[in-house]
């Protein structure tokens, strides 16, 4: 697979180790470009529009940092949504506790947007996955926070980490919950002619 794409410059506009792992998992050769964007919701912006916009902004910021136009740049953004409220990355341990207590015993949505920019053209998609947590007791939440894992994670948890034992059911995309929906990415790479000769 790598041989086929050796002349196709593909970049990931993200420092997320999880997104890098997911691209490696499906055998895509890529380079990381560091082009951070400000992740702030606009007034009255709905969660799906927000994650899509941030994913597009990340891909465009990366595209503007690399040389040439015949390059593909991927951007992604993920948000956890419960009872209509977006849970971003926790600001403190107390914030982590608040989020995990909110998720306890309930089903929440993970919105995961992916964008590909090729030759200045934007391709994007959003995946929504339902995730159900078991009821968590105070000790479970405190032990999980003490592990340090929730620190930089949307909704204060990592599906591929210690929090896996909290998850009763996932309906949708596991890779989307991790931070990059691979099915949608594959479709966008097809649409943007990445796979064509």
Secondary structure, DSSP 8 states (H G I E B T S, - for coil): -TGGGTTS-EEE----HHHHHHHHHTT---EE----------TT--HHHHHHHHHHHHHHHHHTTSSSSS-EEEEEEEEEEETTEEE-B-SSHHHHHHHHHHHTTSEEEEEEEEEEEETTEEEEEEEEEEEEE----HHHHHHHHHTTGGGGSBTT--TTTGGGGGEEEEES-HHHHHT--HHHHHHHHHHTTSS--
